[in-house]
């Protein structure tokens, strides 16, 4: 029964789309087609091949609209599935591409990054929402791959900074002084999901993380 209702709804939607786009749907066309047959000159009837061509064209257009409607329904179902999946991520630890960090005003937080090669010198800079650099930390040498710096939420003078969203940047150089491009990550616990847009956004404190930027999830 559900399949029948769905099929009827899809067909109705396709017919409505055809009427809006072309000015008529298959029902209107059939009425016009029958009227042509009724009022054609019996001594000079319409070419049957032309009539068949019209019918085949209508069938192709109808199939196209039906296919589009089915694809839209499939996309809607897929988006609903993605939204439900995103909601299940609440309470999990996330690692995603980004350079934002949410500081709660007390607990230390991890600034994660990776390097393509070993670095002889590495520096991490923390920037507040006003664009001011509030903390710079020299980490010395760093190995290739995953690295991190535990930030205690304090500025360069040791004063505890207010809770909020901060960003960080990593500057690294090899032994010969060549700059290395570091990849930074946003990490934290997912405490909400925003479903108002076309793509779900995961909330990590005040940070919004796109689902497509997620690299890994932990318990």
N, C-alpha and C positions, 0 to 999 in steps of 0.2 A: 504493500500500500504506500509506503514512504517513497519508493522508487517511482511509482506512478505519479504521485503529487509533484515530485521533483522534476520529472520529465515534462509534465504539463506546464509547470512554472517556467522551465527553460524555454519551451516552445513559445509560450506567451511573451516572454521577454524578448526573444528573437524577433517575433512578429512586430512587436512594438518598436524595436530598434529599426527594423526595415521601414516601417511606416514613417518614422521620424526622419530617416536618412533619404529615402527615395520618394516619399509622398504616398506610397501604397505598400501594402503587404501582400502575401499570397492570396488572401481572401478577396482583396480588392481586384487583384489581377484576374482571378478566376471569374469574377462577376463581369469584368470588362471582356474577357475572352469569350464567355458565353453570349454576351450581347453582340459581339462581332459575328458569331456564328448565326445568331438569330436574324440579324439584319443584313447579312451579306447578300449580294446579288446572286441568285441561284444560277443565272446564266454565265456569271463570271466569278466563281467562288475563289476565296483566298487561297494562295499557294500553300498546300499542306506542309511543305518543307519549311516555309517561313514560320508557320504556326508552331511546328515542332522546335524550331530554333528558339522561339520566344519562351516556350516552356522549359527548355534545357537551361537557358540563361537564368530564368527565375529559380530553377532548382539549385543552380550553382550559388546564386546569391543567398538563398535561404540556408544552404549548407554552411556557407561562410559565416553567417550570423549565428547559426547554432553552435559552430565551433568556437567562435569568440565568446559566446555566453558560457559554454562549458569551461573554457580556459579561465575566464574570470571567476567562475565558481571554484575552480581548482586552486587558483591563487588565493582566494579568500579563505578556503579551508587550510591552505598551507600557512597563511599568516596567523590564523587562529592557533594552529599547532605550535608555531614559533612563540607566540605570546604565552601559551601555557607552559612551554619549556622554559622560557625566561623566568616566569614566576617561580618555578621549582628551584631556581638558582639562589633564591633568598636564603641567607644564613651561611652561604659557602664563601670561601676565600677565593678571590679572583686575581689573575695576573693578566694584564691587557696592555696593548701598545698605548703609550701616553707618557706624559711627564708631570701629571698632577698628583698631589698628595693631600689627603685630608687629615689635618691635625686637630685632635679633640681638646687640646688645651692642657693635657697632662701626660698621656702615654707616648712613649717613643714610637716612631714609625720608620719603616724600612723604605729606603730609596733604592730601587733595583735598576740595574743596567747591565748591558753586556758589551764586550769589546771583541772586535774581529781578530786582534792580535794582542800579545802582551804589551803592556805599557810601562815605561820607566817612571812616569809621573802621571798622576790622576788627581783631578780637582773637581769637587762637587759644589755647585752654587745653588742656594735656596732663595727663591724670589717670592715676595708677598703679592697680594692682589693688586697693589698699587704699582707694581713693576720695580720695586726697590729690592736690591740684593741684601738679605738680612743675615745670611750666614755663608761663609766660604770655608770649606774643609779640604785640606791637602791630604790625600790618602796614600801618597807615595806610589810604589809600583803596584800594578794590578795584573792579574793573569788574564789570558784570553778566555772568552766565554762569560758565564754568569758571575756578576759581582753585586755588592750592595753596600750601602752606608746606612748605619742606624742613626737617625737624627733624633735628638732628644727634645726638639721643639724650642731650642734656645737660639738667640742671636749670637753674633760674634763676641759680645761682651759678657755672655752668660745669662742674660735676662730671658725669662720665660716669655715666649710670644703668645699672643691670643689665639684661641681656636679659630680655624678657618681653612680655606683652600689655598695651598701654595703650589708653586711649580719648581722644578729643579732642572739643572743642566749639568752635563758632564764634559769636562775638557781633559783629553788624554793625549799623550805623546809617546812615541817610541824612543829608543835610545839615541837614534840619530836626529831627533827633533821633529820627526814627521808627525803631523796631527792624525789622530784616529777618530773615526766617526763612531760615537757610542749610540747604542739603541737603548732608550729609556722605557721604563714600564710603570704603569699605575697598578698598585697592589692594595688590597684591603678586603674587608668583608662586605658582601652585598647585603644591604638592609632594605632594599625596595626596588621596584620596577616601575618605570613610567611607560604606559601603553598608549599615550595620547597621540603619538606620531605614527608614521607608517612602519618604523623600525623600533622595536622595544629598546629602551635605554635602562641600563642597570645603574642603580644608585649606590655609590660607595661614599657614605657621608654626604658631603655637598658636591661630590664629583659625579658627573654623568658619563657612563661608559657605554659606547655603542656595542651592540651584541657582536658585530663583525670584527671588533678589535680584541675580543677575548682570545687569549692564548691557552690558558689552562684554568681549571677549577679544582679547588681542594675541599676537603670535608670541613 
